[in-house]
Amino acid sequence: MKPYKVLRMTSSIGKGGAGRHVLDIHRALLSSPEFISHLWCPRETLTGDRIINRRLPVAFIACNWLRTKALGFDSIYAPGWNPMMKRIIADFDIIHLHHLQGYYFDIRSLNLLENKNVVLTLHDMWPLTGRCSLTHSCLKWQTLCHHCPQLDVYPGTWVDWSRFLHRRKIELFGALKSLKVVVLSRFAADLLQASHFKDREFVIIPPGINCDDFKPRSRPPKPFITIGVIAAKPDFYLKGIESLLRLLSTVEQKRQRQYRFRLIGHMTSKTQKILTQYSFVDLFPFIGNPRELNSHYNDFDVFLNLSHLETFGKTNIEAQCAGTPVLARNIPPFRENVYYGALYDSDDPEHLLQEIDRLAAHPWDRQLMHQTIRGKFDLTLLGERYVGLYRTFYEGND
């Protein structure tokens, strides 16, 4: 039987959990004899097997950014997009949509997929809402977005076209005849069923990681507790930066030198200036190499996740796979992936420090932690789950 060709489309690869997740799926399917995965990210030049390097000119993306900012047209009327997409998709059997927003995608091009087999993996809320990638506790997306209270949030704009854009998404996604939706968690499934996708077929496939990249190593004793924080943008307000600053201030005031904090990610110069005032804080730029990340996870006694974001929290499973316990905010996605560690409701600094002390002192079986995560999230399982999903398009055709 001739293998089926899958085109994976995304706006982001180089940073953040969503980008790494897309690359993980692509790599997990490279050895599949049934479904030949190709990856296209029009915003970045990539290297590797079955990569399509066709980029939009920077001027086009800048034009789309200005259009979004000044007129509110997010990912619509993007010049140059449709002809390029039409040429590229022609030879593929399955179009797999991932992270779409980013000032280049023209949502009207969904018309080109009306008769294609389409998979949509929801990495965030953008396909469900008029313009937002997160709900921000707003419920308007469950009926019809309007008078958006989050115009200043990415993708920021001065003009509110959320009602128009939401209607267009409902219309265009609704016209796809063969669409299957993937969500990453039960929490995301609940959101999906409250949206305009509620009548669509969906499946829960959590992210995977290459567990061979994240392994426990020997951890020599040291006279302090190392607390790790990793995020693409740790100072984004929904990543819990205010809670972190209160925690650091408390440690400084009490001169509790038994703690060292290590922050990894892209931060503004303003945030860096604040953090460098603390002698017990070490800053590192964002790290994309998983083996290098594993070295840091193994240095941490506790991985601290202060995020409010309604996203899966892939760093939680990376840390546990490396044998490090996780202290994370008690939000729905994290209840599904923190197996070793604790969830907290109060971000009072004293409470957090007590939890950090408790987790750091606990005699964890780090190899058991690794094996548990491998049995639930290994990359081979991710590939098998997506192959199983793709097969459903062709059941009964052989």
KETI-829439 format. One line per 3 residues: for each residue x, y, z of N, C-alpha, C, CB. Coordinates in steps of 0.1 Angstrom, whole numbers. Atoms other than C-alpha are relative to their C-alpha. Glycine has a CB too. Layout:
! KETI-829439
X:Y:Z:X:Y:Z:X:Y:Z:X:Y:Z ~ ... .
END
This chain:
! KETI-829439
8:-12:0:0:0:0:9:12:0:-10:0:12 ~ -7:-12:1:13:34:-9:-2:8:13:-4:9:-12 ~ 2:-8:-12:20:55:22:-7:13:-2:14:3:7 .
7:-13:1:-1:86:29:10:11:5:-13:0:10 ~ -9:-12:-3:16:120:30:-7:9:10:4:7:-13 ~ 5:-9:-10:10:142:60:8:13:0:0:-6:15 .
-6:-13:-1:17:180:60:-3:6:14:-4:9:-12 ~ 1:-6:-13:23:195:94:2:15:-1:9:-7:11 ~ -1:-14:1:17:232:95:0:7:14:-11:6:-9 .
-1:-7:-13:27:255:124:7:13:-2:7:-9:11 ~ -6:-13:0:38:290:131:12:1:9:-10:11:4 ~ -11:-1:-10:63:282:158:7:-13:2:-5:5:13 .
-8:12:-3:91:257:163:11:3:10:6:-6:-13 ~ -13:-3:-7:121:274:178:-1:2:15:6:11:-6 ~ 1:-3:-15:107:283:213:-13:-4:5:3:15:2 .
12:3:-7:81:273:238:-4:-14:-1:-11:9:-6 ~ 4:14:0:64:240:246:-8:-4:-12:-9:-2:12 ~ 8:3:12:40:242:217:9:-3:-12:-10:11:-4 .
-9:2:11:68:245:192:8:-13:1:10:11:-1 ~ -8:13:-2:88:216:207:-10:-12:-2:6:0:14 ~ 10:11:1:56:195:208:-2:-3:-15:-13:4:6 .
2:3:15:51:199:170:12:-7:-5:-2:13:-7 ~ -12:6:5:87:190:163:1:-15:6:12:8:5 ~ 0:14:-5:83:159:186:-9:-9:-8:-4:1:15 .
9:8:8:53:147:167:6:-4:-13:-14:7:-2 ~ -6:3:13:71:151:134:11:-10:1:6:13:-5 ~ -11:10:-2:102:132:147:-6:-14:3:9:5:10 .
6:13:-4:80:105:162:-6:-8:-12:-11:2:10 ~ 6:6:11:65:98:128:9:-2:-12:-12:8:-5 ~ -9:1:11:96:99:107:3:-15:-4:14:6:4 .
-3:14:3:100:61:109:-13:-7:-4:6:-7:12 ~ 13:7:3:63:54:101:0:-4:-15:-12:9:4 ~ 1:4:14:59:33:69:-13:4:-6:3:-15:-1 .
14:-3:5:22:43:66:-2:15:-2:-10:-5:10 ~ 3:-15:1:22:81:71:13:7:0:-9:4:12 ~ -13:-7:2:51:102:58:-2:14:4:4:-1:-15 .
2:-14:-6:53:134:79:9:10:-6:2:-1:15 ~ -8:-12:4:65:167:64:-4:12:9:-3:3:-15 ~ 2:-11:-9:69:198:85:2:13:-8:9:-1:12 .
-2:-14:7:63:234:72:-3:10:11:-10:1:-12 ~ 1:-11:-9:69:264:94:4:13:-7:8:-2:13 ~ -4:-11:9:67:295:72:7:12:6:-13:5:-6 .
-7:-12:-7:82:318:98:14:-3:3:-8:3:13 ~ -13:4:-4:114:298:104:7:-9:-10:0:-7:14 ~ -8:9:8:142:281:85:5:-11:8:12:8:-7 .
-3:12:-8:146:246:98:10:-9:-7:-13:-7:4 ~ -8:11:5:170:217:93:-5:-13:5:15:2:3 ~ 5:14:-4:162:180:94:-7:-7:-11:-9:1:12 .
6:8:11:144:153:75:-14:5:-3:-1:-14:5 ~ 13:-3:4:113:161:55:-5:14:5:-10:-10:4 ~ 3:-14:-4:113:199:62:-3:7:-13:12:6:8 .
4:-9:11:96:223:38:4:14:4:-15:-1:-4 ~ -4:-14:-3:115:256:39:-5:10:-10:16:0:1 ~ 6:-11:8:92:280:22:-6:11:9:-12:-6:-10 .
3:-11:-10:90:313:41:-7:11:-7:12:4:7 ~ 5:-13:5:69:344:36:11:10:3:-13:3:8 ~ -9:-11:-2:90:375:32:-2:7:13:0:10:-12 .
1:-7:-13:97:394:64:-10:12:-2:13:5:5 ~ 9:-12:3:79:425:48:-15:-4:1:3:6:-13 ~ 14:5:-1:47:404:45:-4:-1:14:-2:-13:-8 .
3:2:-14:48:394:81:-1:14:7:10:-9:7 ~ 1:-13:-6:55:430:92:-13:7:-4:12:9:-4 ~ 12:-6:5:26:442:70:-12:-6:8:-2:-2:-15 .
11:7:-7:3:416:87:-1:4:14:1:-15:-1 ~ -1:-5:-14:15:427:121:-7:14:1:14:0:5 ~ 6:-13:0:6:463:113:-15:0:-2:7:9:-10 .
15:1:2:-28:453:100:-7:-5:12:-2:-10:-12 ~ 6:5:-12:-35:433:131:-1:11:11:7:-12:6 ~ -1:-10:-10:-23:461:154:-10:12:-2:14:5:1 .
7:-12:3:-40:490:137:-15:-2:-4:6:7:-12 ~ 14:2:5:-72:474:122:-7:-12:7:1:-3:-14 ~ 7:11:-7:-78:443:144:-2:-12:-8:-12:5:5 .
2:12:8:-77:418:115:11:-10:3:0:4:-15 ~ -9:10:-4:-59:389:132:0:-12:-9:-2:-4:14 ~ -1:12:9:-47:363:107:-11:-1:-10:0:-13:8 .
9:0:11:-70:374:79:4:11:-9:-15:3:6 ~ -5:-9:10:-63:392:47:15:1:0:-6:14:1 ~ -14:0:0:-27:381:48:5:-1:-14:6:-12:9 .
-4:1:14:-11:389:15:11:-10:-3:5:14:-5 ~ -10:10:4:8:362:-3:-1:-14:6:13:5:4 ~ 1:13:-6:-4:334:19:-7:-11:-8:-7:2:13 .
8:10:7:-31:317:-1:7:-7:-12:-13:6:-5 ~ -7:7:11:-11:310:-33:11:-9:4:6:11:-10 ~ -11:9:-5:18:296:-14:-6:-13:6:9:7:10 .
6:12:-6:-4:273:7:-7:-9:-10:-10:5:11 ~ 7:8:10:-24:262:-23:10:-9:-7:-8:8:-10 ~ -10:8:7:7:250:-41:6:-11:9:12:9:-5 .
-7:10:-9:22:232:-10:-9:-11:4:5:7:12 ~ 9:11:-5:-9:213:1:-5:-10:-10:-12:6:7 ~ 6:8:11:-18:199:-33:4:-15:0:4:6:-13 .
-5:13:1:3:168:-29:-1:-8:13:15:0:-4 ~ 1:7:-13:-7:158:6:-14:-5:3:4:10:12 ~ 13:7:-3:-34:134:19:-6:5:13:3:-15:1 .
5:-5:-13:-37:148:54:7:13:3:3:-11:12 ~ -6:-13:-4:-32:184:65:-2:1:15:-7:12:-7 ~ 0:0:-14:-23:186:102:3:14:5:10:-11:7 .
-2:-14:-4:-28:221:116:4:0:15:-13:8:-2 ~ -4:-1:-14:-10:231:148:-2:15:4:15:-4:1 ~ 0:-14:-6:-1:266:161:-1:10:-12:13:3:8 .
3:-8:12:-17:289:135:3:15:1:-14:-2:-4 ~ -1:-14:-1:-16:324:148:14:5:-1:-6:6:13 ~ -13:-5:1:14:346:142:3:9:-11:10:-12:-1 .
-2:-11:10:8:373:116:3:-5:-14:10:9:5 ~ -2:4:14:11:352:85:-12:-8:-5:13:-8:-1 ~ 10:9:4:-18:327:84:-13:8:-4:-3:-10:11 .
13:-6:5:-49:338:64:-11:-11:3:1:4:-15 ~ 10:10:-4:-78:320:80:-9:-4:-11:-8:5:12 ~ 8:3:11:-97:322:48:5:-12:-8:-2:12:-10 .
-6:11:7:-73:296:34:-5:-14:5:15:0:1 ~ 6:12:-4:-92:270:54:-10:-5:-11:-8:2:13 ~ 8:4:11:-115:270:23:8:-10:-9:-4:12:-8 .
-8:9:9:-86:252:5:0:-14:6:14:5:-1 ~ 0:13:-7:-90:223:30:-13:-7:1:6:1:14 ~ 14:4:-2:-127:218:26:-2:-15:-3:-9:8:-9 .
2:14:5:-123:184:8:13:-8:4:-2:-1:-15 ~ -12:7:-5:-90:174:26:-3:-7:13:12:9:1 ~ 0:6:-13:-86:151:56:9:9:9:5:-14:1 .
-6:-10:-9:-77:176:84:0:-4:14:-7:14:-2 ~ -1:2:-14:-64:172:119:4:14:6:11:-11:4 ~ -3:-13:-7:-63:202:142:4:-4:15:-12:10:0 .
-5:2:-14:-42:199:174:-1:14:7:14:-5:1 ~ 2:-12:-8:-53:225:200:11:2:10:-14:0:7 ~ -10:-3:-9:-22:239:216:-4:11:10:13:4:-7 .
6:-11:-9:-42:269:230:-14:2:-5:9:13:-2 ~ 14:-2:2:-76:285:227:-3:8:-13:-5:8:11 ~ 2:-10:11:-71:306:195:-10:-5:-10:13:2:-7 .
10:4:9:-92:284:172:-14:1:6:2:-14:-5 ~ 13:0:-6:-121:285:197:-5:14:3:1:-7:14 ~ 4:-14:-4:-121:323:203:0:9:-12:9:5:11 .
0:-9:11:-125:354:182:15:5:-3:-8:12:4 ~ -13:-5:2:-89:365:188:10:-4:10:0:15:-1 ~ -9:3:-12:-74:353:221:5:-14:-1:-7:2:13 .
-5:13:-1:-51:324:226:-2:-6:14:15:0:-3 ~ 4:5:-13:-62:321:262:-13:6:4:11:4:11 ~ 14:-5:-4:-96:326:279:1:12:9:-8:-11:6 .
-1:-11:-10:-83:350:306:-13:1:8:2:13:-7 ~ 12:1:-9:-114:338:326:-13:6:-7:2:7:13 ~ 11:-5:7:-137:353:299:-8:-12:-6:4:10:-12 .
8:11:5:-166:331:287:-8:4:-13:-10:-4:11 ~ 7:-4:12:-178:350:257:2:-9:-12:4:14:-5 ~ -4:9:10:-161:325:234:-10:-12:-1:14:-5:1 .
9:11:0:-187:299:244:-13:3:-8:-4:-3:15 ~ 11:-4:9:-214:318:225:5:8:-12:-10:9:8 ~ -6:-8:11:-199:346:204:8:11:6:-11:6:-10 .
-9:-11:-5:-170:369:211:-5:14:-4:15:-2:-4 ~ 3:-13:3:-177:406:213:6:9:11:-15:2:-2 ~ -5:-9:-10:-164:437:231:11:-7:8:-11:5:10 .
-11:8:-6:-131:418:238:6:8:11:10:-4:-11 ~ -6:-7:-11:-118:428:272:16:-2:1:-5:-5:13 ~ -14:3:0:-83:416:263:7:5:-13:3:-15:1 .
-5:-5:12:-74:438:233:15:3:1:-7:13:-4 ~ -15:-3:-1:-39:446:247:8:-13:1:2:8:12 ~ -8:12:-1:-30:409:250:2:-6:-14:-8:-10:9 .
-4:6:13:-13:390:222:-11:-7:-7:12:-9:1 ~ -6:-10:8:-21:395:194:-7:14:2:-1:-4:-15 ~ 6:-13:-4:-26:431:206:-5:8:-11:10:8:8 .
5:-8:10:-47:455:187:-8:12:6:-10:-8:-9 ~ 8:-12:-5:-65:489:190:-15:-1:-4:6:13:-5 ~ 14:1:5:-97:478:172:-6:-14:3:0:3:-16 .
6:13:-4:-121:451:183:-9:-5:-12:-10:3:12 ~ 7:7:11:-131:428:154:-3:-14:5:8:0:-13 ~ 1:14:-6:-135:398:178:-13:-7:-5:1:0:15 .
13:6:5:-172:392:168:1:-5:-14:-11:10:2 ~ -1:4:14:-164:392:131:10:-12:-2:5:13:-8 ~ -10:11:1:-133:370:135:-5:-13:6:13:4:7 .
6:12:-6:-152:346:157:-10:-7:-9:-6:2:14 ~ 10:6:10:-180:342:132:8:-6:-12:-9:11:-5 ~ -8:6:12:-154:336:104:6:-13:4:11:10:-4 .
-6:13:-4:-137:309:124:-11:-11:1:7:1:14 ~ 11:10:-1:-170:292:132:-4:-5:-14:-12:7:7 ~ 4:3:14:-179:294:95:10:-9:-7:-3:12:-8 .
-10:7:8:-146:282:81:4:-13:6:12:9:-1 ~ -2:13:-6:-138:255:106:-12:-9:-2:4:1:14 ~ 12:8:2:-174:244:103:-2:-6:-14:-12:8:3 .
1:5:14:-171:239:65:9:-12:-3:3:12:-9 ~ -9:11:3:-144:213:68:-7:-13:2:13:1:10 ~ 8:12:0:-159:180:59:6:-11:7:-3:-4:-15 .
-7:11:-6:-133:157:73:10:5:10:6:-9:-10 ~ -9:-6:-10:-119:172:105:0:-8:13:-5:14:3 ~ -1:6:-14:-106:155:137:8:9:8:7:-14:-1 .
-6:-10:-9:-96:176:167:8:-8:11:-10:9:6 ~ -8:6:-10:-68:166:191:1:11:11:14:-4:-5 ~ -3:-9:-11:-67:181:226:10:-7:9:-13:2:9 .
-12:5:-8:-38:176:251:-4:-5:14:10:10:1 ~ 4:4:-14:-58:170:283:-15:-1:1:6:10:10 ~ 14:0:-3:-92:163:298:-6:14:2:-3:-9:12 .
3:-14:-2:-93:200:308:-3:6:-13:10:7:8 ~ 2:-6:13:-89:210:272:-12:-6:-7:13:-2:-9 ~ 12:7:6:-116:185:261:-12:7:5:0:-15:3 .
11:-6:-6:-140:202:285:-2:14:-7:1:2:15 ~ 1:-13:6:-132:236:269:-5:-2:-15:13:7:-1 ~ 4:3:14:-136:221:234:-15:-2:-1:7:-12:-6 .
14:3:1:-171:208:242:-9:11:4:-3:-12:9 ~ 8:-12:-2:-182:242:253:1:10:-11:5:7:13 ~ -3:-9:11:-171:258:220:-8:-4:-12:15:0:-3 .
6:3:13:-182:258:184:5:-13:-6:2:11:-10 ~ -5:13:4:-163:225:180:-7:-11:7:15:-1:2 ~ 6:10:-9:-186:207:204:-6:-13:-7:-11:6:8 .
5:12:7:-201:184:177:11:-7:-8:-11:5:-9 ~ -11:6:8:-167:175:162:6:-12:8:11:10:-3 ~ -7:12:-5:-149:142:167:13:5:6:2:-11:-10 .
-13:-4:-6:-120:147:191:6:-12:8:-2:12:10 ~ -7:10:-8:-94:126:209:10:7:9:7:-11:-10 ~ -10:-6:-9:-71:133:238:14:-7:-2:-4:-2:15 .
-14:5:1:-34:128:230:10:10:7:4:-1:-16 ~ -8:-9:-8:-11:143:256:14:2:-8:3:-4:14 ~ -13:-2:6:23:157:245:10:-12:4:7:13:4 .
-10:10:-4:53:133:245:13:6:0:-1:-11:-11 ~ -13:-5:-1:89:137:252:9:-12:-3:4:6:14 ~ -10:10:2:120:117:242:6:-3:14:11:4:-10 .
-4:3:-14:125:100:276:15:-4:1:-8:-11:6 ~ -15:3:0:161:90:265:8:13:2:4:-6:-13 ~ -7:-13:-2:169:128:267:-1:4:14:-6:10:-10 .
2:-5:-14:156:132:302:1:-12:10:-14:7:1 ~ -3:11:-9:171:108:327:6:5:13:10:-10:-7 ~ -7:-3:-12:181:109:363:15:-2:0:-7:-7:12 .
-15:2:-2:218:114:370:3:1:15:8:11:-8 ~ -4:-1:-14:237:112:402:0:15:5:14:-6:3 ~ 1:-14:-4:231:143:423:8:1:13:-15:3:3 .
-9:-1:-12:260:150:447:-6:10:10:14:5:-4 ~ 5:-9:-11:251:166:481:5:14:-1:2:-6:14 ~ -4:-14:0:252:204:483:-6:7:12:-3:7:-13 .
5:-7:-13:247:229:512:-12:9:-3:11:8:5 ~ 11:-8:3:217:245:495:-10:-7:-8:4:14:-7 ~ 11:6:8:184:237:478:-1:8:-13:-14:0:7 .
1:-7:13:183:245:441:-15:-1:-5:9:-6:-11 ~ 13:0:5:149:256:428:0:5:-14:-10:10:9 ~ 0:-3:14:144:257:390:-13:5:-5:4:-12:-8 .
11:-6:7:121:278:369:3:0:-15:-4:14:5 ~ -3:0:14:119:272:331:-12:4:-7:5:-14:-5 ~ 11:-4:9:97:290:306:6:8:-12:-10:9:7 .
-5:-8:12:101:306:271:1:14:4:-9:-2:-12 ~ 1:-14:-4:91:339:287:-4:0:15:-9:9:-8 ~ 3:1:-14:93:336:325:-7:12:6:12:-4:8 .
6:-12:-6:83:372:331:-13:4:-7:10:11:-2 ~ 14:-3:5:50:370:311:-9:-1:13:-4:-11:-11 ~ 7:-1:-12:25:379:337:-8:-12:4:-10:12:0 .
8:13:-4:5:346:335:10:-11:3:-8:-4:-12 ~ -9:10:-5:37:327:342:3:1:15:13:1:-8 ~ -2:-1:-14:36:338:378:11:9:4:1:-13:6 .
-12:-8:-4:63:364:378:-2:8:13:3:10:-12 ~ 2:-7:-13:47:384:406:2:-9:12:-14:7:0 ~ -1:9:-11:45:354:428:15:-3:2:-7:-14:-3 .
-14:3:-1:82:346:420:7:12:7:6:-2:-14 ~ -7:-12:-6:93:382:429:-3:1:15:-4:13:-7 ~ 3:0:-14:74:380:462:8:-11:8:-15:-2:3 .
-7:11:-6:91:347:469:15:4:2:-1:-13:-8 ~ -14:-4:0:126:361:461:2:11:11:5:5:-13 ~ -1:-11:-10:119:392:483:0:-6:14:-11:10:-2 .
1:6:-13:110:370:512:13:-7:4:-12:-10:1 ~ -12:7:-3:141:349:509:11:10:3:5:-9:-12 ~ -10:-11:-2:162:381:507:-1:6:14:-1:11:-11 .
2:-6:-13:146:397:537:4:-8:12:-15:4:1 ~ -3:9:-11:150:367:559:14:-6:-1:-10:-12:0 ~ -14:4:2:186:361:546:1:-16:1:9:6:11 .
0:15:0:177:324:540:9:-5:-12:-15:-5:-2 ~ -10:3:11:208:315:521:1:-15:-3:14:4:5 ~ 0:14:4:199:278:519:-7:-3:-13:-7:-8:11 .
7:1:13:181:285:487:8:6:-11:-15:6:0 ~ -5:-6:12:194:291:452:-11:-2:-11:14:-6:-5 ~ 10:0:10:171:299:423:7:0:-14:-11:11:1 .
-6:0:14:179:291:386:-12:3:-9:7:-13:-3 ~ 11:-4:9:157:309:360:5:-2:-14:-5:14:3 ~ -4:3:14:159:297:324:-11:5:-10:3:-15:-3 .
10:-5:9:142:317:296:3:14:-5:-14:-1:6 ~ -2:-13:5:140:349:276:-8:10:9:-5:1:-15 ~ 6:-10:-9:134:379:299:3:14:-5:5:-2:15 .
-2:-14:3:131:416:294:12:5:8:-12:9:2 ~ -12:-5:-7:161:437:304:-5:6:13:6:12:-8 ~ 5:-5:-13:139:453:331:-1:-11:10:-14:6:-2 .
1:11:-9:132:419:346:14:-5:4:-8:-12:-6 ~ -13:4:-3:168:409:344:7:9:10:9:-1:-13 ~ -6:-9:-10:179:440:362:-5:-2:14:-3:15:-5 .
6:3:-13:155:432:390:6:-13:6:-15:-1:0 ~ -4:13:-5:166:396:393:15:-1:3:-3:-11:-10 ~ -14:0:-3:203:403:392:4:6:13:8:6:-11 .
-3:-6:-14:200:422:425:1:-11:10:-12:10:3 ~ 0:11:-10:196:388:442:12:-9:-3:-13:-8:-1 ~ -13:7:1:229:371:448:-3:-15:-1:9:2:11 .
3:14:0:211:337:451:-8:-4:-13:-8:-4:12 ~ 7:3:12:195:339:416:10:-1:-12:-11:11:-3 ~ -8:1:12:212:326:385:-9:0:-13:8:-14:0 .
8:-1:12:199:335:350:6:-7:-12:-3:15:-3 ~ -5:7:12:202:315:318:-10:3:-11:1:-15:2 ~ 9:-2:12:188:322:283:-8:-13:-2:8:4:-12 .
8:12:3:162:299:269:8:-11:-6:-12:4:-9 ~ -8:12:5:176:264:262:-10:-9:-8:6:-7:12 ~ 8:9:9:161:244:233:6:-14:0:-1:5:-13 .
-7:13:1:186:215:235:-5:-9:12:15:1:0 ~ 5:8:-12:169:187:256:11:-6:8:-9:-11:-6 ~ -11:6:-8:202:171:267:5:11:10:11:-5:-9 .
-5:-11:-9:213:205:281:-10:3:10:3:13:-9 ~ 11:-2:-10:179:210:297:1:-11:11:-14:-1:-7 ~ -1:11:-9:183:176:313:10:2:11:2:-14:-7 .
-11:-3:-10:215:187:330:-5:9:10:12:6:-7 ~ 6:-10:-10:196:216:346:-10:-7:9:-6:12:-8 ~ 10:6:-8:167:195:356:6:-9:11:-9:-9:-8 .
-7:9:-10:191:171:374:7:9:11:11:-8:-7 ~ -5:-9:-11:206:201:393:-10:5:9:8:12:-7 ~ 11:-5:-9:172:211:406:-3:-10:10:-12:4:-9 .
6:8:-10:161:198:439:-16:0:-1:4:4:14 ~ 14:-2:2:126:211:431:-2:9:-13:-7:7:12 ~ 4:-8:12:111:223:398:-13:8:4:-2:-8:-12 .
11:-9:-4:88:253:405:-8:5:-12:5:12:9 ~ 8:-5:11:59:260:381:-11:9:5:-6:-12:-9 ~ 10:-10:-5:40:292:390:-10:4:-10:8:12:5 .
8:-4:11:21:294:358:-15:0:2:3:-8:-13 ~ 15:0:0:-16:304:355:-5:-5:-14:-5:14:3 ~ 4:3:14:-17:294:318:-8:-13:-1:12:-1:-9 .
9:12:2:-44:270:306:6:-9:-11:-14:5:-5 ~ -7:9:10:-18:250:287:6:-12:8:12:7:-7 ~ -3:13:-6:-5:215:293:11:0:11:4:-10:-10 .
-11:0:-10:28:223:312:10:-11:-3:-6:-1:14 ~ -9:11:4:52:201:293:13:-1:9:4:1:-14 ~ -12:0:-9:81:212:316:-2:-9:12:4:14:4 .
2:9:-11:64:193:344:4:-14:-2:-15:1:4 ~ -4:14:3:68:160:327:15:-2:-3:-9:-6:-11 ~ -14:0:2:103:168:316:8:-1:13:5:12:-8 .
-6:0:-13:113:175:352:-1:-13:7:-5:11:9 ~ 3:12:-7:97:144:366:8:-12:-7:-15:-3:1 ~ -8:10:8:113:123:338:15:0:4:-2:2:-15 .
-14:-2:-5:147:136:350:1:-3:15:5:14:-3 ~ -1:4:-14:138:125:385:-1:12:10:12:-7:3 ~ 1:-12:-8:130:160:399:-15:2:4:6:12:-7 .
14:-2:-4:98:166:420:-5:14:-5:-2:-1:15 ~ 6:-12:5:74:194:408:-9:6:11:-8:-3:-13 ~ 9:-8:-8:58:221:429:-7:10:-10:7:8:11 .
8:-7:10:30:236:407:-13:6:5:-2:-9:-13 ~ 13:-6:-3:0:258:409:-11:-10:-2:-2:14:-8 ~ 11:9:1:-32:239:414:-10:5:-10:-7:-2:14 .
9:-3:11:-48:245:380:-3:-13:-8:6:11:-10 ~ 4:13:6:-67:219:359:10:-8:-8:-12:2:-8 ~ -9:8:8:-40:210:334:11:-7:8:7:9:-11 .
-11:6:-8:-14:204:361:-5:-11:9:6:11:9 ~ 5:11:-8:-37:181:380:1:-13:-8:-15:2:4 ~ -1:12:8:-33:157:351:15:-5:-3:-6:3:-13 .
-13:4:3:5:156:349:11:2:11:5:8:-12 ~ -10:-1:-11:21:162:383:-3:-13:9:-2:13:9 ~ 1:12:-7:26:127:397:10:-1:12:4:-12:-9 .
-9:-1:-10:56:134:419:3:14:4:14:-8:-4 ~ -1:-14:-4:55:166:439:-12:4:7:3:9:-12 ~ 12:-5:-6:27:188:450:-6:11:-8:4:5:15 .
7:-12:5:1:213:439:-4:9:11:-13:-5:-8 ~ 2:-10:-11:-4:245:458:-12:9:-4:12:8:3 ~ 11:-10:2:-34:268:462:4:14:4:-13:-4:7 .
-4:-13:-5:-18:296:481:15:3:-4:-1:1:16 ~ -14:-3:4:13:313:467:6:10:10:0:7:-14 ~ -6:-7:-11:21:329:500:15:-5:1:-7:-3:14 .
-14:5:0:60:328:501:3:-10:11:9:12:1 ~ -4:10:-11:62:311:535:-6:-14:-3:-6:6:13 ~ 5:13:3:39:284:523:8:-7:-11:-15:1:-4 .
-8:5:11:59:279:491:13:-6:5:2:10:-11 ~ -13:4:-5:91:277:510:-1:-13:9:7:11:9 ~ 2:12:-8:77:251:534:-2:-12:-9:-13:1:9 .
2:11:10:66:230:504:13:-4:-7:-11:4:-10 ~ -13:2:6:100:234:488:9:-8:9:7:13:-4 ~ -8:7:-10:117:222:520:-5:-15:1:-1:7:13 .
5:14:-1:94:192:522:3:-9:-12:-16:1:2 ~ -3:8:12:98:181:486:15:-3:-1:-5:7:-12 ~ -15:2:1:136:186:487:5:-10:10:7:13:2 .
-5:9:-10:139:165:518:-5:-14:-2:-4:5:14 ~ 6:13:2:117:136:506:10:-9:-8:-13:2:-8 ~ -9:10:7:136:104:495:-6:-5:-12:4:-11:10 .
6:4:12:123:102:460:7:-12:-7:-1:12:-10 ~ -6:11:9:128:70:439:1:6:-14:-9:-13:1 ~ -1:-7:13:141:89:409:-1:-9:-12:13:8:0 .
1:9:11:143:59:387:-15:-4:-3:8:-13:2 ~ 15:2:1:106:51:394:-7:11:-6:-6:-3:14 ~ 6:-12:6:97:87:385:2:-1:-15:6:12:6 .
-3:1:14:115:82:352:-9:-10:-7:15:-2:-2 ~ 7:11:7:98:49:344:-15:3:-1:2:-13:8 ~ 15:-4:0:63:63:353:-2:9:-12:-4:6:13 .
2:-9:11:67:92:329:3:-7:-13:10:12:2 ~ -3:7:13:82:70:302:-12:-9:-4:12:-10:1 ~ 12:8:3:51:47:305:-12:8:-5:-3:-8:11 .
11:-8:4:28:76:299:2:10:-11:-5:8:12 ~ -2:-11:9:45:102:278:12:-2:-10:3:12:7 ~ -12:2:9:74:86:258:-4:3:-15:5:-14:1 .
2:-4:14:78:98:222:-6:-11:-8:12:5:-6 ~ 5:11:8:71:63:208:-15:-1:2:7:-13:4 ~ 15:0:-2:36:64:224:-7:11:-8:-3:1:15 .
6:-11:7:30:98:209:-2:-4:-15:9:13:1 ~ 1:4:14:38:85:174:-11:-11:-2:13:-6:-5 ~ 10:10:1:16:54:179:-14:6:1:2:-11:11 .
13:-6:-1:-13:75:190:-4:8:-12:-1:9:12 ~ 3:-8:12:-11:98:160:-2:-9:-12:10:11:-3 ~ 2:9:11:-7:69:136:-14:-6:1:11:-11:0 .
14:5:-2:-39:54:151:-10:10:-4:-1:-4:15 ~ 10:-10:4:-57:86:146:-1:2:-15:3:14:6 ~ 0:-1:14:-46:90:110:-7:-12:-7:15:2:-5 .
6:12:6:-57:55:102:-15:1:0:4:-13:8 ~ 15:0:0:-93:63:111:-6:7:-12:-5:8:13 ~ 5:-7:12:-95:85:80:-2:-11:-11:10:10:-5 .
0:9:12:-90:54:58:-6:-14:4:14:-2:-5 ~ 5:13:-4:-107:26:78:-11:-4:-10:-6:1:14 ~ 10:5:10:-128:5:54:3:3:-14:-13:6:3 .
-4:-3:14:-110:18:23:9:-11:-6:8:13:0 ~ -9:10:5:-86:-12:20:-8:-12:-6:10:-4:10 .
END
